[in-house]
Amino acid sequence: YEGLHRNIMRESAGDPNAVNDWDINAINGVPSKGLLQVIQPTFDAYHVAGTPKKLTDPIANITAAANYAADRYGSIDNVDSAY
């Protein structure tokens, strides 16, 4: 829980509708969105069946981001900066 909370607060300040409209992803037309600031291709690749297919849905966003972090970093607990 601590890793999820830390990353949510850093990425979106807890706003499930947060959209990053300034970084390289946004410039490329694929802005990061939601609690854990996930881009659509990452969400699509790590989406968990049974959760909504909406990027800003809190449960879907968290589970997809946690799966991505586990695959790339071993755990969301290992993520200490933007990913």
N, CA, C and O atoms as a GROMACS GRO file, in nm:
protein
  332
    1TYR      N    1   0.081  -0.120   0.000
    1TYR     CA    2   0.000   0.000   0.000
    1TYR      C    3   0.086   0.126   0.000
    1TYR      O    4   0.053   0.222  -0.069
    2GLU      N    5   0.193   0.127   0.074
    2GLU     CA    6   0.276   0.247   0.085
    2GLU      C    7   0.329   0.289  -0.052
    2GLU      O    8   0.327   0.407  -0.085
    3GLY      N    9   0.376   0.192  -0.130
    3GLY     CA   10   0.427   0.224  -0.263
    3GLY      C   11   0.319   0.280  -0.354
    3GLY      O   12   0.343   0.374  -0.429
    4LEU      N   13   0.200   0.222  -0.348
    4LEU     CA   14   0.089   0.274  -0.428
    4LEU      C   15   0.055   0.416  -0.385
    4LEU      O   16   0.042   0.506  -0.469
    5HIS      N   17   0.040   0.436  -0.256
    5HIS     CA   18   0.004   0.568  -0.206
    5HIS      C   19   0.109   0.673  -0.242
    5HIS      O   20   0.076   0.781  -0.289
    6ARG      N   21   0.236   0.640  -0.220
    6ARG     CA   22   0.344   0.734  -0.250
    6ARG      C   23   0.342   0.774  -0.398
    6ARG      O   24   0.355   0.892  -0.431
    7ASN      N   25   0.325   0.677  -0.486
    7ASN     CA   26   0.326   0.705  -0.629
    7ASN      C   27   0.200   0.779  -0.674
    7ASN      O   28   0.208   0.867  -0.760
    8ILE      N   29   0.086   0.746  -0.618
    8ILE     CA   30  -0.037   0.818  -0.651
    8ILE      C   31  -0.025   0.964  -0.612
    8ILE      O   32  -0.060   1.053  -0.690
    9MET      N   33   0.024   0.990  -0.492
    9MET     CA   34   0.036   1.128  -0.446
    9MET      C   35   0.137   1.206  -0.531
    9MET      O   36   0.115   1.324  -0.560
   10ARG      N   37   0.246   1.144  -0.570
   10ARG     CA   38   0.345   1.212  -0.653
   10ARG      C   39   0.293   1.235  -0.795
   10ARG      O   40   0.312   1.343  -0.852
   11GLU      N   41   0.227   1.136  -0.851
   11GLU     CA   42   0.185   1.144  -0.991
   11GLU      C   43   0.061   1.230  -1.013
   11GLU      O   44   0.055   1.304  -1.111
   12SER      N   45  -0.039   1.221  -0.924
   12SER     CA   46  -0.166   1.289  -0.951
   12SER      C   47  -0.223   1.363  -0.831
   12SER      O   48  -0.330   1.423  -0.841
   13ALA      N   49  -0.155   1.361  -0.719
   13ALA     CA   50  -0.206   1.420  -0.594
   13ALA      C   51  -0.342   1.360  -0.558
   13ALA      O   52  -0.423   1.424  -0.490
   14GLY      N   53  -0.368   1.238  -0.603
   14GLY     CA   54  -0.492   1.170  -0.570
   14GLY      C   55  -0.610   1.204  -0.659
   14GLY      O   56  -0.724   1.169  -0.627
   15ASP      N   57  -0.586   1.272  -0.768
   15ASP     CA   58  -0.694   1.311  -0.861
   15ASP      C   59  -0.707   1.205  -0.970
   15ASP      O   60  -0.619   1.196  -1.056
   16PRO      N   61  -0.814   1.125  -0.970
   16PRO     CA   62  -0.828   1.021  -1.071
   16PRO      C   63  -0.848   1.075  -1.213
   16PRO      O   64  -0.835   1.001  -1.310
   17ASN      N   65  -0.879   1.204  -1.225
   17ASN     CA   66  -0.898   1.265  -1.357
   17ASN      C   67  -0.779   1.350  -1.401
   17ASN      O   68  -0.788   1.425  -1.498
   18ALA      N   69  -0.668   1.339  -1.330
   18ALA     CA   70  -0.549   1.417  -1.364
   18ALA      C   71  -0.499   1.379  -1.504
   18ALA      O   72  -0.499   1.262  -1.541
   19VAL      N   73  -0.458   1.480  -1.580
   19VAL     CA   74  -0.402   1.461  -1.714
   19VAL      C   75  -0.274   1.543  -1.723
   19VAL      O   76  -0.273   1.662  -1.693
   20ASN      N   77  -0.167   1.479  -1.763
   20ASN     CA   78  -0.040   1.549  -1.785
   20ASN      C   79  -0.042   1.598  -1.930
   20ASN      O   80  -0.038   1.518  -2.023
   21ASP      N   81  -0.047   1.728  -1.948
   21ASP     CA   82  -0.054   1.782  -2.083
   21ASP      C   83   0.074   1.855  -2.125
   21ASP      O   84   0.071   1.938  -2.216
   22TRP      N   85   0.187   1.823  -2.060
   22TRP     CA   86   0.309   1.896  -2.092
   22TRP      C   87   0.431   1.808  -2.120
   22TRP      O   88   0.526   1.857  -2.181
   23ASP      N   89   0.434   1.680  -2.079
   23ASP     CA   90   0.555   1.600  -2.097
   23ASP      C   91   0.565   1.544  -2.239
   23ASP      O   92   0.479   1.571  -2.323
   24ILE      N   93   0.668   1.465  -2.265
   24ILE     CA   94   0.693   1.411  -2.399
   24ILE      C   95   0.576   1.324  -2.447
   24ILE      O   96   0.545   1.324  -2.566
   25ASN      N   97   0.513   1.251  -2.357
   25ASN     CA   98   0.398   1.171  -2.398
   25ASN      C   99   0.286   1.260  -2.449
   25ASN      O  100   0.225   1.232  -2.553
   26ALA      N  101   0.259   1.367  -2.377
   26ALA     CA  102   0.154   1.461  -2.420
   26ALA      C  103   0.191   1.527  -2.553
   26ALA      O  104   0.107   1.540  -2.641
   27ILE      N  105   0.316   1.567  -2.566
   27ILE     CA  106   0.363   1.627  -2.691
   27ILE      C  107   0.342   1.531  -2.808
   27ILE      O  108   0.311   1.573  -2.919
   28ASN      N  109   0.361   1.400  -2.780
   28ASN     CA  110   0.342   1.298  -2.883
   28ASN      C  111   0.196   1.257  -2.900
   28ASN      O  112   0.166   1.167  -2.978
   29GLY      N  113   0.104   1.322  -2.828
   29GLY     CA  114  -0.038   1.295  -2.843
   29GLY      C  115  -0.092   1.183  -2.757
   29GLY      O  116  -0.205   1.138  -2.778
   30VAL      N  117  -0.013   1.137  -2.660
   30VAL     CA  118  -0.055   1.027  -2.573
   30VAL      C  119  -0.032   1.069  -2.427
   30VAL      O  120   0.060   1.020  -2.363
   31PRO      N  121  -0.116   1.160  -2.376
   31PRO     CA  122  -0.093   1.210  -2.240
   31PRO      C  123  -0.113   1.104  -2.133
   31PRO      O  124  -0.194   1.013  -2.148
   32SER      N  125  -0.039   1.117  -2.026
   32SER     CA  126  -0.055   1.031  -1.909
   32SER      C  127  -0.181   1.076  -1.836
   32SER      O  128  -0.209   1.195  -1.826
   33LYS      N  129  -0.257   0.977  -1.785
   33LYS     CA  130  -0.384   1.009  -1.719
   33LYS      C  131  -0.404   0.924  -1.596
   33LYS      O  132  -0.347   0.815  -1.582
   34GLY      N  133  -0.488   0.975  -1.506
   34GLY     CA  134  -0.534   0.898  -1.392
   34GLY      C  135  -0.444   0.908  -1.270
   34GLY      O  136  -0.348   0.984  -1.267
   35LEU      N  137  -0.480   0.828  -1.171
   35LEU     CA  138  -0.410   0.831  -1.042
   35LEU      C  139  -0.261   0.806  -1.055
   35LEU      O  140  -0.180   0.871  -0.989
   36LEU      N  141  -0.223   0.711  -1.141
   36LEU     CA  142  -0.082   0.676  -1.154
   36LEU      C  143  -0.024   0.720  -1.289
   36LEU      O  144   0.082   0.672  -1.330
   37GLN      N  145  -0.093   0.811  -1.358
   37GLN     CA  146  -0.044   0.873  -1.480
   37GLN      C  147   0.008   0.770  -1.581
   37GLN      O  148   0.127   0.764  -1.613
   38VAL      N  149  -0.084   0.692  -1.630
   38VAL     CA  150  -0.057   0.586  -1.727
   38VAL      C  151  -0.092   0.637  -1.866
   38VAL      O  152  -0.190   0.709  -1.883
   39ILE      N  153  -0.012   0.599  -1.966
   39ILE     CA  154  -0.047   0.631  -2.104
   39ILE      C  155  -0.132   0.516  -2.160
   39ILE      O  156  -0.123   0.403  -2.113
   40GLN      N  157  -0.212   0.547  -2.261
   40GLN     CA  158  -0.306   0.449  -2.315
   40GLN      C  159  -0.241   0.319  -2.360
   40GLN      O  160  -0.294   0.212  -2.328
   41PRO      N  161  -0.128   0.321  -2.434
   41PRO     CA  162  -0.068   0.194  -2.476
   41PRO      C  163  -0.025   0.106  -2.357
   41PRO      O  164  -0.040  -0.016  -2.362
   42THR      N  165   0.026   0.167  -2.252
   42THR     CA  166   0.064   0.091  -2.132
   42THR      C  167  -0.060   0.035  -2.065
   42THR      O  168  -0.062  -0.081  -2.023
   43PHE      N  169  -0.164   0.117  -2.054
   43PHE     CA  170  -0.290   0.071  -1.997
   43PHE      C  171  -0.344  -0.048  -2.076
   43PHE      O  172  -0.385  -0.148  -2.016
   44ASP      N  173  -0.344  -0.037  -2.207
   44ASP     CA  174  -0.396  -0.147  -2.290
   44ASP      C  175  -0.316  -0.275  -2.271
   44ASP      O  176  -0.372  -0.384  -2.267
   45ALA      N  177  -0.185  -0.262  -2.260
   45ALA     CA  178  -0.098  -0.380  -2.245
   45ALA      C  179  -0.110  -0.446  -2.109
   45ALA      O  180  -0.095  -0.567  -2.098
   46TYR      N  181  -0.137  -0.368  -2.004
   46TYR     CA  182  -0.137  -0.420  -1.867
   46TYR      C  183  -0.275  -0.419  -1.801
   46TYR      O  184  -0.288  -0.446  -1.681
   47HIS      N  185  -0.377  -0.388  -1.878
   47HIS     CA  186  -0.515  -0.386  -1.827
   47HIS      C  187  -0.551  -0.521  -1.767
   47HIS      O  188  -0.514  -0.626  -1.821
   48VAL      N  189  -0.623  -0.519  -1.657
   48VAL     CA  190  -0.667  -0.641  -1.590
   48VAL      C  191  -0.811  -0.669  -1.630
   48VAL      O  192  -0.901  -0.587  -1.611
   49ALA      N  193  -0.832  -0.788  -1.686
   49ALA     CA  194  -0.967  -0.829  -1.725
   49ALA      C  195  -1.059  -0.820  -1.604
   49ALA      O  196  -1.021  -0.854  -1.491
   50GLY      N  197  -1.180  -0.773  -1.629
   50GLY     CA  198  -1.277  -0.758  -1.521
   50GLY      C  199  -1.281  -0.618  -1.463
   50GLY      O  200  -1.374  -0.585  -1.389
   51THR      N  201  -1.181  -0.537  -1.494
   51THR     CA  202  -1.184  -0.396  -1.453
   51THR      C  203  -1.230  -0.314  -1.572
   51THR      O  204  -1.219  -0.359  -1.686
   52PRO      N  205  -1.283  -0.194  -1.547
   52PRO     CA  206  -1.330  -0.112  -1.659
   52PRO      C  207  -1.218  -0.085  -1.759
   52PRO      O  208  -1.101  -0.078  -1.722
   53LYS      N  209  -1.254  -0.069  -1.884
   53LYS     CA  210  -1.156  -0.039  -1.989
   53LYS      C  211  -1.141   0.111  -2.006
   53LYS      O  212  -1.117   0.160  -2.117
   54LYS      N  213  -1.154   0.183  -1.896
   54LYS     CA  214  -1.143   0.329  -1.895
   54LYS      C  215  -1.015   0.366  -1.819
   54LYS      O  216  -1.001   0.333  -1.702
   55LEU      N  217  -0.925   0.434  -1.886
   55LEU     CA  218  -0.794   0.468  -1.831
   55LEU      C  219  -0.801   0.545  -1.700
   55LEU      O  220  -0.715   0.527  -1.614
   56THR      N  221  -0.902   0.630  -1.683
   56THR     CA  222  -0.910   0.709  -1.560
   56THR      C  223  -0.992   0.642  -1.449
   56THR      O  224  -1.006   0.699  -1.341
   57ASP      N  225  -1.045   0.523  -1.473
   57ASP     CA  226  -1.111   0.451  -1.365
   57ASP      C  227  -1.005   0.416  -1.260
   57ASP      O  228  -0.904   0.355  -1.294
   58PRO      N  229  -1.025   0.454  -1.135
   58PRO     CA  230  -0.922   0.433  -1.034
   58PRO      C  231  -0.873   0.287  -1.021
   58PRO      O  232  -0.753   0.263  -1.015
   59ILE      N  233  -0.964   0.192  -1.018
   59ILE     CA  234  -0.924   0.053  -1.002
   59ILE      C  235  -0.848   0.004  -1.124
   59ILE      O  236  -0.743  -0.059  -1.111
   60ALA      N  237  -0.900   0.034  -1.242
   60ALA     CA  238  -0.834  -0.009  -1.365
   60ALA      C  239  -0.697   0.057  -1.379
   60ALA      O  240  -0.600  -0.007  -1.421
   61ASN      N  241  -0.688   0.186  -1.345
   61ASN     CA  242  -0.561   0.259  -1.356
   61ASN      C  243  -0.458   0.202  -1.259
   61ASN      O  244  -0.343   0.180  -1.297
   62ILE      N  245  -0.498   0.179  -1.135
   62ILE     CA  246  -0.405   0.127  -1.035
   62ILE      C  247  -0.358  -0.014  -1.072
   62ILE      O  248  -0.238  -0.042  -1.064
   63THR      N  249  -0.449  -0.101  -1.112
   63THR     CA  250  -0.408  -0.239  -1.141
   63THR      C  251  -0.319  -0.246  -1.264
   63THR      O  252  -0.221  -0.321  -1.266
   64ALA      N  253  -0.351  -0.169  -1.367
   64ALA     CA  254  -0.266  -0.168  -1.486
   64ALA      C  255  -0.127  -0.112  -1.453
   64ALA      O  256  -0.026  -0.168  -1.494
   65ALA      N  257  -0.123  -0.002  -1.379
   65ALA     CA  258   0.005   0.058  -1.343
   65ALA      C  259   0.086  -0.033  -1.252
   65ALA      O  260   0.208  -0.044  -1.268
   66ALA      N  261   0.020  -0.099  -1.158
   66ALA     CA  262   0.090  -0.192  -1.069
   66ALA      C  263   0.146  -0.310  -1.147
   66ALA      O  264   0.257  -0.355  -1.120
   67ASN      N  265   0.071  -0.360  -1.245
   67ASN     CA  266   0.122  -0.469  -1.329
   67ASN      C  267   0.241  -0.424  -1.410
   67ASN      O  268   0.340  -0.497  -1.423
   68TYR      N  269   0.234  -0.304  -1.466
   68TYR     CA  270   0.346  -0.249  -1.542
   68TYR      C  271   0.469  -0.234  -1.451
   68TYR      O  272   0.580  -0.274  -1.488
   69ALA      N  273   0.450  -0.176  -1.333
   69ALA     CA  274   0.562  -0.155  -1.241
   69ALA      C  275   0.621  -0.288  -1.198
   69ALA      O  276   0.743  -0.300  -1.186
   70ALA      N  277   0.538  -0.388  -1.173
   70ALA     CA  278   0.589  -0.520  -1.135
   70ALA      C  279   0.671  -0.581  -1.248
   70ALA      O  280   0.776  -0.640  -1.224
   71ASP      N  281   0.623  -0.566  -1.371
   71ASP     CA  282   0.694  -0.621  -1.487
   71ASP      C  283   0.826  -0.549  -1.510
   71ASP      O  284   0.928  -0.613  -1.540
   72ARG      N  285   0.824  -0.419  -1.498
   72ARG     CA  286   0.944  -0.340  -1.529
   72ARG      C  287   1.041  -0.324  -1.412
   72ARG      O  288   1.162  -0.326  -1.431
   73TYR      N  289   0.987  -0.307  -1.290
   73TYR     CA  290   1.070  -0.276  -1.174
   73TYR      C  291   1.066  -0.380  -1.062
   73TYR      O  292   1.136  -0.367  -0.962
   74GLY      N  293   0.985  -0.482  -1.079
   74GLY     CA  294   0.973  -0.585  -0.976
   74GLY      C  295   0.859  -0.561  -0.880
   74GLY      O  296   0.806  -0.655  -0.823
   75SER      N  297   0.820  -0.434  -0.862
   75SER     CA  298   0.711  -0.398  -0.772
   75SER      C  299   0.689  -0.247  -0.779
   75SER      O  300   0.782  -0.172  -0.808
   76ILE      N  301   0.568  -0.205  -0.752
   76ILE     CA  302   0.540  -0.061  -0.742
   76ILE      C  303   0.619  -0.001  -0.626
   76ILE      O  304   0.648   0.119  -0.626
   77ASP      N  305   0.655  -0.082  -0.528
   77ASP     CA  306   0.734  -0.034  -0.415
   77ASP      C  307   0.873   0.011  -0.458
   77ASP      O  308   0.937   0.088  -0.386
   78ASN      N  309   0.920  -0.036  -0.574
   78ASN     CA  310   1.053   0.000  -0.622
   78ASN      C  311   1.054   0.125  -0.708
   78ASN      O  312   1.160   0.168  -0.754
   79VAL      N  313   0.938   0.186  -0.730
   79VAL     CA  314   0.928   0.305  -0.813
   79VAL      C  315   0.934   0.429  -0.723
   79VAL      O  316   0.845   0.452  -0.641
   80ASP      N  317   1.039   0.508  -0.741
   80ASP     CA  318   1.057   0.627  -0.657
   80ASP      C  319   1.059   0.756  -0.738
   80ASP      O  320   1.090   0.862  -0.684
   81SER      N  321   1.025   0.747  -0.865
   81SER     CA  322   1.017   0.867  -0.948
   81SER      C  323   0.924   0.835  -1.064
   81SER      O  324   0.872   0.723  -1.073
   82ALA      N  325   0.902   0.932  -1.152
   82ALA     CA  326   0.815   0.906  -1.267
   82ALA      C  327   0.867   0.786  -1.344
   82ALA      O  328   0.988   0.766  -1.356
   83TYR      N  329   0.776   0.706  -1.394
   83TYR     CA  330   0.816   0.585  -1.469
   83TYR      C  331   0.762   0.585  -1.608
   83TYR      O  332   0.787   0.492  -1.684
   0.00000   0.00000   0.00000
